[in-house]
Amino acid sequence: MPTQRSDDIHALRSAVAALQLINYLGPVSASEVARALGVSRAGAYRVLKTLAELGYVRPQRIGRAVHYGQTIRTRALSGGFVGDVRLLDVARPLMLAHTARHGFPLALSTPAGDHAFIRFNTDSATSRVLKRYRAGFLAPSLITAGGMLCLAHQSTALQEAVIERLGRTTTAAYAPAWDAEGLRAELERIRRDNYATYRWVGEREESLAVPLRWRGTVLAALVLRYMKVSQQLEPKLALLRGLAGEIEARLVEATAGPGAPAAGDT
């Protein structure tokens, strides 16, 4: 018979997993939480009801179903997480210098629900672009290299939740090229090779993304766009990985301080 302590630990894990799911997908239903956590719908509802009572999620009606979204209190949980706060300050000058030297437009992309969010880019600093994007641009994660890169480094439960939504959506933007098995295989390849690529159908530009890590956690994707005129990926990948390594090293320096954990500590 399970002890009270093991029951408490299981409940805590379920609550944390539910918050992660909501943070990545946005408002979710009890059924989506149940599928992602592998629990009954009643069990998922109990987790969500408890989180709502504590003020970490808020129920809202979307269509005919009740969904649960995060609150300001949930976002405040990351208040002590300085890596993401410093990332943009560290990356911006290095990205601009890299674009000035090599000409390729760069972007810093982070997850925003099941979309990829451009925090900063260098499009204005180069003429080697077909389209110019601004900071704040959002696109479904499944149709961007940065979004796919970030998704590949999420938990299996979150990935399966995205795949489950993919199977139910009729929005062409989410699934122009993916089926469930193909998406699983590509996410595994991205984790193994540590890079993602994507080319929008009908476009001549392709994007290439590598992870930006802080103390073992993938904070964002560093994205490079280029004209698809050859298959010479390796030189561009080497350039991008070199810049990512420089940004990561500067980020460790910027977040170090008296009593701060050493790089690589968790």
C-alpha positions in Angstrom: 0.0 0.0 0.0 1.5 3.4 -1.0 2.5 5.6 1.9 1.2 9.1 2.4 4.6 10.5 1.4 4.5 8.7 -1.9 1.0 9.9 -2.5 2.1 13.5 -1.8 5.1 13.2 -4.1 2.9 11.8 -6.9 0.4 14.6 -6.5 3.2 17.2 -6.5 4.6 15.7 -9.7 1.2 15.8 -11.4 0.7 19.4 -10.4 4.1 20.4 -11.7 3.5 18.5 -15.0 0.1 20.2 -15.4 1.7 23.6 -15.0 4.4 22.8 -17.5 1.7 21.7 -20.0 -0.3 24.9 -19.5 2.9 27.0 -19.8 3.7 25.3 -23.1 0.3 24.8 -24.7 -1.7 27.7 -23.2 -5.2 27.0 -21.8 -5.9 23.2 -21.7 -8.9 21.1 -20.8 -9.0 18.4 -18.2 -9.0 15.8 -21.0 -5.8 17.1 -22.4 -4.1 17.1 -19.0 -5.4 13.5 -18.4 -3.9 12.3 -21.7 -0.6 14.1 -21.2 -0.1 12.9 -17.6 -1.5 9.4 -18.1 -4.2 9.8 -15.4 -7.9 9.6 -15.4 -10.0 12.6 -16.3 -11.2 12.7 -12.7 -7.6 12.7 -11.5 -6.7 15.5 -13.9 -9.7 17.5 -12.7 -8.6 17.1 -9.1 -5.1 18.4 -10.0 -6.5 21.4 -11.9 -9.1 22.2 -9.2 -6.4 22.2 -6.5 -4.2 24.5 -8.7 -7.2 26.8 -9.2 -7.9 27.0 -5.5 -4.2 27.9 -4.9 -4.4 30.6 -7.5 -2.0 29.1 -10.1 -4.6 28.4 -12.8 -7.9 30.0 -13.8 -10.8 28.2 -15.5 -12.2 29.8 -18.6 -14.8 28.6 -21.1 -13.5 28.1 -24.7 -16.2 27.0 -27.0 -18.2 24.3 -25.1 -15.4 23.2 -22.9 -13.8 24.6 -19.7 -10.0 25.2 -20.1 -7.5 26.1 -17.5 -4.9 28.9 -18.2 -2.0 30.3 -16.1 -2.3 33.3 -13.8 0.1 36.0 -12.8 0.9 33.9 -9.7 2.2 31.1 -12.0 4.4 33.4 -14.0 5.8 34.8 -10.7 7.3 31.3 -10.0 10.1 32.1 -12.5 10.9 35.4 -10.7 14.3 34.1 -9.5 15.3 32.6 -12.9 17.9 35.1 -14.1 19.2 33.2 -17.1 16.3 34.1 -19.4 16.3 37.7 -18.2 20.0 38.2 -19.1 19.9 36.2 -22.3 18.7 39.0 -24.6 21.1 41.5 -23.2 24.0 39.1 -23.7 22.9 37.9 -27.2 21.9 41.1 -28.9 25.4 42.7 -29.4 27.0 39.3 -30.3 24.3 38.6 -32.9 24.6 42.0 -34.5 28.4 41.7 -34.7 28.0 38.2 -36.3 25.5 39.5 -38.9 27.8 42.4 -39.7 30.7 40.0 -40.2 28.9 37.2 -42.1 25.8 38.7 -43.5 23.3 36.1 -42.4 20.1 37.3 -40.5 19.8 35.9 -37.1 17.0 35.5 -34.6 16.5 34.6 -30.9 13.4 32.4 -30.6 11.7 31.2 -27.5 8.5 29.1 -26.9 5.3 31.0 -26.4 2.6 28.3 -25.8 2.6 26.1 -28.9 4.1 29.0 -30.9 7.7 30.3 -31.5 8.2 33.9 -30.4 11.0 36.0 -31.9 12.6 38.0 -29.1 15.2 39.7 -31.2 16.5 39.5 -34.8 19.1 41.2 -37.0 17.0 41.5 -40.2 17.5 45.3 -40.2 21.3 44.9 -40.2 21.6 43.0 -43.5 20.3 43.0 -47.0 20.4 39.2 -47.3 16.7 38.7 -46.5 13.6 38.1 -48.7 11.2 39.0 -45.9 11.9 41.1 -42.8 10.5 40.0 -39.5 10.2 42.1 -36.4 10.7 41.2 -32.7 7.4 39.9 -31.4 6.6 37.8 -34.5 4.7 34.6 -33.6 4.4 31.4 -35.7 3.2 27.9 -34.9 6.2 25.9 -33.5 5.7 23.1 -36.0 6.5 25.4 -39.0 9.7 27.1 -37.7 13.2 25.7 -37.1 13.4 27.5 -33.7 10.0 26.2 -32.6 10.9 22.6 -33.6 14.2 22.9 -31.8 12.6 24.1 -28.6 9.8 21.5 -28.8 12.4 18.7 -29.2 13.9 19.6 -25.9 10.6 19.6 -24.0 9.4 16.5 -22.1 7.8 13.6 -23.9 4.5 14.4 -22.3 4.5 17.9 -23.7 5.6 16.6 -27.2 2.7 14.1 -27.1 0.3 16.8 -26.2 1.4 18.9 -29.2 1.1 15.8 -31.4 -2.4 15.1 -30.0 -3.5 18.6 -30.9 -1.9 18.2 -34.3 -4.2 15.2 -34.9 -7.3 17.3 -34.0 -6.5 20.6 -35.7 -7.8 21.6 -39.1 -5.5 24.6 -39.3 -3.2 24.1 -42.3 -0.5 26.2 -40.7 0.1 23.6 -38.0 0.4 20.6 -40.2 1.6 21.3 -43.8 4.1 18.5 -43.7 3.8 16.5 -40.5 2.0 13.4 -39.4 2.4 12.0 -35.9 5.1 9.4 -36.6 7.0 11.7 -38.9 7.0 14.4 -36.2 8.2 12.1 -33.5 11.0 10.9 -35.7 12.1 14.5 -36.6 12.0 15.5 -32.9 14.2 12.6 -32.0 16.6 13.5 -34.9 16.8 17.1 -33.6 17.6 16.0 -30.1 20.3 13.6 -31.4 21.9 16.1 -33.8 21.3 19.2 -31.8 20.0 21.3 -34.7 16.7 21.9 -36.6 16.0 23.1 -40.1 12.8 24.2 -41.8 11.8 25.7 -45.2 8.3 27.0 -45.7 6.6 25.5 -48.7 7.2 27.7 -51.8 9.9 29.8 -50.1 13.5 30.1 -51.2 14.7 30.8 -47.7 15.6 28.0 -45.2 16.1 28.4 -41.4 18.6 26.6 -39.2 18.4 26.6 -35.4 20.7 25.4 -32.6 20.0 25.5 -28.8 21.1 28.1 -26.3 21.6 26.5 -22.9 22.1 27.9 -19.4 23.2 25.4 -16.8 21.9 22.5 -18.8 18.5 24.0 -19.6 17.6 25.0 -23.2 16.4 28.6 -22.9 16.0 29.4 -26.5 16.9 28.7 -30.1 19.4 30.7 -32.1 18.2 30.8 -35.7 20.0 31.6 -38.9 18.2 32.2 -42.3 19.8 31.7 -45.7 18.9 31.3 -49.3 18.4 27.6 -50.2 20.8 27.5 -53.2 23.0 24.6 -52.1 23.1 21.7 -49.7 26.2 23.1 -47.9 24.7 23.0 -44.4 27.9 22.2 -42.4 29.7 25.6 -42.7 26.5 27.5 -41.6 26.0 25.0 -38.8 29.6 25.5 -37.6 29.1 29.3 -37.7 25.9 29.1 -35.7 27.3 26.7 -33.1 30.3 28.9 -32.6 28.1 31.9 -31.9 25.9 29.9 -29.6 28.9 28.8 -27.6 30.1 32.4 -27.3 26.6 33.5 -26.1 26.4 30.7 -23.6 29.9 31.5 -22.2 29.0 35.2 -21.8 25.7 34.3 -20.2 27.4 32.2 -17.6 29.7 35.2 -16.8 26.8 37.6 -16.7 24.8 35.5 -14.3 27.7 34.6 -12.0 28.0 36.3 -8.7 28.8 35.8 -5.0 27.4 32.4 -4.1 26.1 31.7 -7.6 26.3 28.1 -8.8 29.1 27.2 -11.1 28.4 26.6 -14.8 26.8 23.3 -15.3 25.3 23.1 -11.8 21.6 22.5 -11.5 
